Amino acid sequence: MTEETARGETAPAGGDEAPTVEREAVLPASPDEVWEALTDADRLEEWLGDDVRMEPVEGGEIRVSDEGGERSGTVEKVVERELLRFTWARPGERESRVEFAVEAAPGGSRLIVTEIRTGPVGMAGGAPAARAAAAWEPRLRRLGSVVALVPA
């Protein structure tokens, strides 16, 4: 079972769409198991997208294909078993920076997912903030199911 909460969606002054979405989930797995699900391409395909390619090293490439198309980007930071940060965007849309922070929690691990739109404002906005926020909910539910199936 995954316990999930919305930690915040913020909007800049002027009423533009919220550029930051943050979600938190408590997962029934150790930080090591969660880390594997975040960095192993086969495991990523179980919850993040239909076809996922990622080199989980700084400067590595990430490509995620799903029913909404393909996103590609670059891994920016890796702190083993604690933090994974990358950029991604669909062609012609604003880039986002996604960060996964993993920490031990009672009964498993806490995963904090933050997505921040970073691309130039003149580019297509991509999914409205509400849809971007909603997109993480099923992903985190699938991740919770995937890590719950890993034997302890």
C-alpha positions as protocol buffer text, in pm:
chain_id: "A"
residue {
  index: 1
  type: MET
  ca { x: 0 y: 0 z: 0 }
}
residue {
  index: 2
  type: THR
  ca { x: 128 y: 345 z: -84 }
}
residue {
  index: 3
  type: GLU
  ca { x: 52 y: 649 z: 127 }
}
residue {
  index: 4
  type: GLU
  ca { x: 63 y: 951 z: -101 }
}
residue {
  index: 5
  type: THR
  ca { x: 27 y: 1321 z: -31 }
}
residue {
  index: 6
  type: ALA
  ca { x: 45 y: 1637 z: -233 }
}
residue {
  index: 7
  type: ARG
  ca { x: 308 y: 1856 z: -74 }
}
residue {
  index: 8
  type: GLY
  ca { x: 250 y: 2161 z: -283 }
}
residue {
  index: 9
  type: GLU
  ca { x: 187 y: 2328 z: -611 }
}
residue {
  index: 10
  type: THR
  ca { x: 310 y: 2680 z: -642 }
}
residue {
  index: 11
  type: ALA
  ca { x: 236 y: 2949 z: -894 }
}
residue {
  index: 12
  type: PRO
  ca { x: 446 y: 3253 z: -971 }
}
residue {
  index: 13
  type: ALA
  ca { x: 306 y: 3604 z: -943 }
}
residue {
  index: 14
  type: GLY
  ca { x: 98 y: 3703 z: -1241 }
}
residue {
  index: 15
  type: GLY
  ca { x: -119 y: 3392 z: -1247 }
}
residue {
  index: 16
  type: ASP
  ca { x: 96 y: 3178 z: -1476 }
}
residue {
  index: 17
  type: GLU
  ca { x: 51 y: 2802 z: -1446 }
}
residue {
  index: 18
  type: ALA
  ca { x: 209 y: 2644 z: -1140 }
}
residue {
  index: 19
  type: PRO
  ca { x: 568 y: 2564 z: -1239 }
}
residue {
  index: 20
  type: THR
  ca { x: 635 y: 2332 z: -943 }
}
residue {
  index: 21
  type: VAL
  ca { x: 462 y: 2009 z: -849 }
}
residue {
  index: 22
  type: GLU
  ca { x: 567 y: 1810 z: -544 }
}
residue {
  index: 23
  type: ARG
  ca { x: 437 y: 1470 z: -439 }
}
residue {
  index: 24
  type: GLU
  ca { x: 534 y: 1247 z: -149 }
}
residue {
  index: 25
  type: ALA
  ca { x: 473 y: 875 z: -111 }
}
residue {
  index: 26
  type: VAL
  ca { x: 559 y: 633 z: 167 }
}
residue {
  index: 27
  type: LEU
  ca { x: 646 y: 304 z: -2 }
}
residue {
  index: 28
  type: PRO
  ca { x: 652 y: -42 z: 156 }
}
residue {
  index: 29
  type: ALA
  ca { x: 1014 y: -111 z: 60 }
}
residue {
  index: 30
  type: SER
  ca { x: 1366 y: -31 z: 176 }
}
residue {
  index: 31
  type: PRO
  ca { x: 1551 y: 269 z: 30 }
}
residue {
  index: 32
  type: ASP
  ca { x: 1772 y: 22 z: -162 }
}
residue {
  index: 33
  type: GLU
  ca { x: 1465 y: -138 z: -325 }
}
residue {
  index: 34
  type: VAL
  ca { x: 1317 y: 200 z: -411 }
}
residue {
  index: 35
  type: TRP
  ca { x: 1651 y: 316 z: -553 }
}
residue {
  index: 36
  type: GLU
  ca { x: 1662 y: 12 z: -780 }
}
residue {
  index: 37
  type: ALA
  ca { x: 1310 y: 89 z: -904 }
}
residue {
  index: 38
  type: LEU
  ca { x: 1423 y: 447 z: -981 }
}
residue {
  index: 39
  type: THR
  ca { x: 1744 y: 361 z: -1164 }
}
residue {
  index: 40
  type: ASP
  ca { x: 1700 y: 24 z: -1338 }
}
residue {
  index: 41
  type: ALA
  ca { x: 1549 y: 64 z: -1687 }
}
residue {
  index: 42
  type: ASP
  ca { x: 1350 y: -262 z: -1664 }
}
residue {
  index: 43
  type: ARG
  ca { x: 1204 y: -159 z: -1328 }
}
residue {
  index: 44
  type: LEU
  ca { x: 1130 y: 192 z: -1459 }
}
residue {
  index: 45
  type: GLU
  ca { x: 920 y: 38 z: -1737 }
}
residue {
  index: 46
  type: GLU
  ca { x: 701 y: -119 z: -1471 }
}
residue {
  index: 47
  type: TRP
  ca { x: 582 y: 219 z: -1345 }
}
residue {
  index: 48
  type: LEU
  ca { x: 720 y: 528 z: -1527 }
}
residue {
  index: 49
  type: GLY
  ca { x: 661 y: 460 z: -1897 }
}
residue {
  index: 50
  type: ASP
  ca { x: 616 y: 192 z: -2161 }
}
residue {
  index: 51
  type: ASP
  ca { x: 972 y: 222 z: -2288 }
}
residue {
  index: 52
  type: VAL
  ca { x: 1240 y: 374 z: -2064 }
}
residue {
  index: 53
  type: ARG
  ca { x: 1610 y: 416 z: -2137 }
}
residue {
  index: 54
  type: MET
  ca { x: 1827 y: 573 z: -1871 }
}
residue {
  index: 55
  type: GLU
  ca { x: 2194 y: 591 z: -1787 }
}
residue {
  index: 56
  type: PRO
  ca { x: 2177 y: 662 z: -1410 }
}
residue {
  index: 57
  type: VAL
  ca { x: 2501 y: 863 z: -1404 }
}
residue {
  index: 58
  type: GLU
  ca { x: 2551 y: 1238 z: -1416 }
}
residue {
  index: 59
  type: GLY
  ca { x: 2541 y: 1343 z: -1781 }
}
residue {
  index: 60
  type: GLY
  ca { x: 2358 y: 1023 z: -1879 }
}
residue {
  index: 61
  type: GLU
  ca { x: 2062 y: 1020 z: -2114 }
}
residue {
  index: 62
  type: ILE
  ca { x: 1700 y: 950 z: -2021 }
}
residue {
  index: 63
  type: ARG
  ca { x: 1418 y: 873 z: -2266 }
}
residue {
  index: 64
  type: VAL
  ca { x: 1066 y: 786 z: -2157 }
}
residue {
  index: 65
  type: SER
  ca { x: 792 y: 685 z: -2401 }
}
residue {
  index: 66
  type: ASP
  ca { x: 429 y: 644 z: -2306 }
}
residue {
  index: 67
  type: GLU
  ca { x: 84 y: 710 z: -2450 }
}
residue {
  index: 68
  type: GLY
  ca { x: 159 y: 1085 z: -2439 }
}
residue {
  index: 69
  type: GLY
  ca { x: 468 y: 1058 z: -2659 }
}
residue {
  index: 70
  type: GLU
  ca { x: 838 y: 1062 z: -2583 }
}
residue {
  index: 71
  type: ARG
  ca { x: 1031 y: 1275 z: -2336 }
}
residue {
  index: 72
  type: SER
  ca { x: 1407 y: 1295 z: -2341 }
}
residue {
  index: 73
  type: GLY
  ca { x: 1661 y: 1464 z: -2122 }
}
residue {
  index: 74
  type: THR
  ca { x: 1977 y: 1441 z: -1919 }
}
residue {
  index: 75
  type: VAL
  ca { x: 2058 y: 1305 z: -1575 }
}
residue {
  index: 76
  type: GLU
  ca { x: 2192 y: 1599 z: -1374 }
}
residue {
  index: 77
  type: LYS
  ca { x: 2270 y: 1457 z: -1031 }
}
residue {
  index: 78
  type: VAL
  ca { x: 2300 y: 1115 z: -870 }
}
residue {
  index: 79
  type: VAL
  ca { x: 2359 y: 1062 z: -499 }
}
residue {
  index: 80
  type: GLU
  ca { x: 2348 y: 684 z: -463 }
}
residue {
  index: 81
  type: ARG
  ca { x: 2034 y: 562 z: -280 }
}
residue {
  index: 82
  type: GLU
  ca { x: 1933 y: 921 z: -192 }
}
residue {
  index: 83
  type: LEU
  ca { x: 1877 y: 1153 z: -487 }
}
residue {
  index: 84
  type: LEU
  ca { x: 1820 y: 1132 z: -861 }
}
residue {
  index: 85
  type: ARG
  ca { x: 1764 y: 1448 z: -1067 }
}
residue {
  index: 86
  type: PHE
  ca { x: 1713 y: 1480 z: -1442 }
}
residue {
  index: 87
  type: THR
  ca { x: 1563 y: 1709 z: -1702 }
}
residue {
  index: 88
  type: TRP
  ca { x: 1309 y: 1596 z: -1959 }
}
residue {
  index: 89
  type: ALA
  ca { x: 1080 y: 1743 z: -2223 }
}
residue {
  index: 90
  type: ARG
  ca { x: 867 y: 1642 z: -2517 }
}
residue {
  index: 91
  type: PRO
  ca { x: 975 y: 1798 z: -2849 }
}
residue {
  index: 92
  type: GLY
  ca { x: 856 y: 2160 z: -2866 }
}
residue {
  index: 93
  type: GLU
  ca { x: 755 y: 2177 z: -2498 }
}
residue {
  index: 94
  type: ARG
  ca { x: 912 y: 2346 z: -2198 }
}
residue {
  index: 95
  type: GLU
  ca { x: 1172 y: 2141 z: -2015 }
}
residue {
  index: 96
  type: SER
  ca { x: 1109 y: 2019 z: -1661 }
}
residue {
  index: 97
  type: ARG
  ca { x: 1353 y: 1919 z: -1390 }
}
residue {
  index: 98
  type: VAL
  ca { x: 1244 y: 1608 z: -1199 }
}
residue {
  index: 99
  type: GLU
  ca { x: 1397 y: 1515 z: -864 }
}
residue {
  index: 100
  type: PHE
  ca { x: 1346 y: 1197 z: -664 }
}
residue {
  index: 101
  type: ALA
  ca { x: 1462 y: 1212 z: -302 }
}
residue {
  index: 102
  type: VAL
  ca { x: 1460 y: 883 z: -109 }
}
residue {
  index: 103
  type: GLU
  ca { x: 1480 y: 849 z: 269 }
}
residue {
  index: 104
  type: ALA
  ca { x: 1411 y: 575 z: 520 }
}
residue {
  index: 105
  type: ALA
  ca { x: 1070 y: 595 z: 689 }
}
residue {
  index: 106
  type: PRO
  ca { x: 878 y: 377 z: 934 }
}
residue {
  index: 107
  type: GLY
  ca { x: 754 y: 77 z: 736 }
}
residue {
  index: 108
  type: GLY
  ca { x: 964 y: 147 z: 429 }
}
residue {
  index: 109
  type: SER
  ca { x: 1080 y: 456 z: 245 }
}
residue {
  index: 110
  type: ARG
  ca { x: 963 y: 808 z: 179 }
}
residue {
  index: 111
  type: LEU
  ca { x: 992 y: 923 z: -180 }
}
residue {
  index: 112
  type: ILE
  ca { x: 958 y: 1292 z: -257 }
}
residue {
  index: 113
  type: VAL
  ca { x: 906 y: 1376 z: -623 }
}
residue {
  index: 114
  type: THR
  ca { x: 948 y: 1736 z: -735 }
}
residue {
  index: 115
  type: GLU
  ca { x: 891 y: 1850 z: -1094 }
}
residue {
  index: 116
  type: ILE
  ca { x: 978 y: 2208 z: -1188 }
}
residue {
  index: 117
  type: ARG
  ca { x: 921 y: 2354 z: -1533 }
}
residue {
  index: 118
  type: THR
  ca { x: 1243 y: 2523 z: -1633 }
}
residue {
  index: 119
  type: GLY
  ca { x: 1223 y: 2584 z: -2007 }
}
residue {
  index: 120
  type: PRO
  ca { x: 1181 y: 2924 z: -2168 }
}
residue {
  index: 121
  type: VAL
  ca { x: 836 y: 3073 z: -2116 }
}
residue {
  index: 122
  type: GLY
  ca { x: 795 y: 3133 z: -2490 }
}
residue {
  index: 123
  type: MET
  ca { x: 787 y: 2759 z: -2557 }
}
residue {
  index: 124
  type: ALA
  ca { x: 469 y: 2556 z: -2544 }
}
residue {
  index: 125
  type: GLY
  ca { x: 376 y: 2502 z: -2183 }
}
residue {
  index: 126
  type: GLY
  ca { x: 324 y: 2127 z: -2204 }
}
residue {
  index: 127
  type: ALA
  ca { x: 67 y: 1979 z: -1973 }
}
residue {
  index: 128
  type: PRO
  ca { x: -115 y: 2229 z: -1752 }
}
residue {
  index: 129
  type: ALA
  ca { x: 0 y: 2213 z: -1392 }
}
residue {
  index: 130
  type: ALA
  ca { x: -309 y: 2025 z: -1273 }
}
residue {
  index: 131
  type: ARG
  ca { x: -251 y: 1753 z: -1533 }
}
residue {
  index: 132
  type: ALA
  ca { x: 120 y: 1737 z: -1454 }
}
residue {
  index: 133
  type: ALA
  ca { x: 39 y: 1698 z: -1085 }
}
residue {
  index: 134
  type: ALA
  ca { x: -224 y: 1434 z: -1159 }
}
residue {
  index: 135
  type: ALA
  ca { x: 21 y: 1240 z: -1379 }
}
residue {
  index: 136
  type: TRP
  ca { x: 241 y: 1160 z: -1079 }
}
residue {
  index: 137
  type: GLU
  ca { x: -45 y: 1004 z: -880 }
}
residue {
  index: 138
  type: PRO
  ca { x: -86 y: 687 z: -1093 }
}
residue {
  index: 139
  type: ARG
  ca { x: 290 y: 662 z: -1143 }
}
residue {
  index: 140
  type: LEU
  ca { x: 347 y: 658 z: -768 }
}
residue {
  index: 141
  type: ARG
  ca { x: 67 y: 405 z: -717 }
}
residue {
  index: 142
  type: ARG
  ca { x: 229 y: 177 z: -977 }
}
residue {
  index: 143
  type: LEU
  ca { x: 569 y: 227 z: -814 }
}
residue {
  index: 144
  type: GLY
  ca { x: 420 y: 133 z: -475 }
}
residue {
  index: 145
  type: SER
  ca { x: 280 y: -186 z: -626 }
}
residue {
  index: 146
  type: VAL
  ca { x: 609 y: -269 z: -797 }
}
residue {
  index: 147
  type: VAL
  ca { x: 825 y: -230 z: -487 }
}
residue {
  index: 148
  type: ALA
  ca { x: 570 y: -413 z: -271 }
}
residue {
  index: 149
  type: LEU
  ca { x: 625 y: -721 z: -487 }
}
residue {
  index: 150
  type: VAL
  ca { x: 1001 y: -729 z: -418 }
}
residue {
  index: 151
  type: PRO
  ca { x: 1079 y: -998 z: -159 }
}
residue {
  index: 152
  type: ALA
  ca { x: 1240 y: -863 z: 158 }
}
